[in-house]
Amino acid sequence: MGNFLKELVYTLIQLVPIGKVTTYGSIAKILNIHPRVVGRILAKNERLIEIPCHRVVRSSGEIGGYRGGSIEFKAKLLKLEGVRVHVKNGKFYVNKEDIVDLYVRLFGNSRRS
């Protein structure tokens, strides 16, 4: 993965306000890449304080892995920022109302095919 792509992902994450999250898919759609590529980039994030990758979740709202610690720790960070987190069947989820679609934020409701 190129450094340029990594920096684009990092820049987009910095647009997510405190108290909100976005999805791997939303970032991927903007960059026309697969959501798993976004996940692989974030799994290698060494700038955890500068790049708030804990604000990225799965499209279902489920909180996935976090380089800085456990899923429980990621959930605690999100709660501290005001994101509403709940547990369902042993998995952590954010409330849908706290998910920001960066694609829609940047480009409106127009859909890229």
C-alpha positions, 0 to 999 in steps of 0.5 A: 500500500502506497504512502499516498493512499495511507495519508489520504485515509488518515486525512479522511479520518481526521474529518470525523468529529469527536462524538461521531464515527464513520465506517470503513466502507464510507472511507473506501467509497471515497477512495474507490478501494475495498473497505478491507484495504482501509482496515489494513492501513489502519491496522498499521497506524502508528500515530494513534493520538494524531490519527483517531482510527478508533473512530472507524467502525464496521458498516453494521456499527460493530466496533472492530479491532484496534491497534491501540488495545482491545475492542473493549478499550476502543469502545471505552475511548468512543464512550469518552468522546460521547459516542453511544455504545451498546453490547449485543450478543457479546459484541460492541456496537455504536448507535447508528445515529453516531455514524457519519457517512463521509461520502455524503458529507463530502459529495452530498447524496449523489451516488458513485456507481 
